Amino acid sequence: FYRVPTDADLGNKYPERVKVWKEAPAGRKVAALAVGRPARGAAEIAVAMTLPAGNSTCRASYTVFGDGRIAVDFTLSPAGKGLPEIPRIGLQAEVPAAFGRARWYGRGPHENYQDRRAGASVGKYESRVEDMVFPFVRPQENGYRTDVRWLELTDAKGSGLRIEGDGGLICFSVWPYTQADLEAAKHPHELPRRDTVTLSVDLVQLGLGGDNSWGARPHPEYTPTPDREYRLRFVMTAI
């Protein structure tokens, strides 16, 4: 639910304002766990969780099919007075660094965000993961792609993982370091190169804002608010 601050975020006190969402994942508690058979040849694992952000809850289900596909269905239900905007709604994982080649059908080829995407055309693109990050003078959130139909991360032989939006578009970023690495670094040379790739698959991320000297907050239409439910669905397939 959190993104590493941009220069604009630092100018509008974002880190202090959204601290509750940064801390929410580590403080989550499992409220219920269920395993079922929703259809022949499929098994579902569903987890309901409470979050230390007001009375917010979330639910994640993983349906594993006999052909190897895994359907992921994630819902966030924010609740509680005084909650700030939500920096991002999505899931994050680490995959082997060998999967260092990306192909996607969405906006590109350069990074783009929901309020900075008019110059990024929808198409099919490919790149090395290393080339998809942007070396800002001060490390910050970077490398995002929006309006994505599908994403593939593969090794040099073409084996890897395909992620496809299930009934809607997704957004993603891939970094050769972790989110914690990015937030801790003060200069680009301080960013390590891990033996894993950090993969973020999102429904939405807060716009960049910064209309006036990098302090202005994102416009309301690009701000995920805590007064509605959010649902992210995608399918993972080995290729």
VENDAJO-V55796 format. One line per field, one symbol per residue. phi: phi as a letter, one per 40 degrees, with the letter a starting at -180 (. if undefined). psi: psi as a letter, one per 30 degrees, with the letter a starting at -180 (. if undefined). burial: I if it has 9 or more other ideal C-beta (glycine too) atoms within 8 Angstrom, else O. A space follows every 10 residues. Layout:
BEGIN
phi = ???
psi = ???
burial = ???
END
This chain:
BEGIN
phi = .bbcccdccc cbgddccbdc ccccdcccbc cabbbabcac gabbbbbbbb bcbgbcbabb bbbbcccgcb cbbbbbbcah cgccdbcaba bbabbdcdcb bbbabicicc cabcbabccb ccacbaacdd cccbccdbda dagcbbfcca bbbbcccgci bbbbdbgacb baabbcaccc dccccbadcc ccbccbbcbb bbcabdccgg cbfgbccdcd cbbcbcbacb bbbabbbcb
psi = gklkkleeee fggeeeegee eefeefglkk fkkkkliflk gkkkkkkklk khibhkllkk kjjklfgfkj kkjkkkjkkk kgklljelja lklklkffig kkkljakafl lklfghfegj lkaklllkee fflkilejkl klglklhkel kkklaffgkb kkkkkjglll lllkkgllee eeffkfleff kljlglkjkk jlelkklebh fjhgfkllle fgjjlgglkk kkklkkkk.
burial = IIOIIIIIII IIOIIOIIOI IIIIOOOIOO OOOOOOOOOO OIOIIIIIII IOIIOIIIII IIIIIOOOII IIIIIIIIII OOIIIIIIII IOOOIOIOII IIIIIIIIOO IIIIIIIOOI OOOOIOIOIO OIIOOOOOII IIIIIIOIOI IIIIIOOOOI IIIIIIOOII IIIIIIIIIO IIOOIOOIOI IOOIOIIIII IIIIIIIIII OOOIOIOIOO OIIIOIOOOI IIIIIIIOI
END
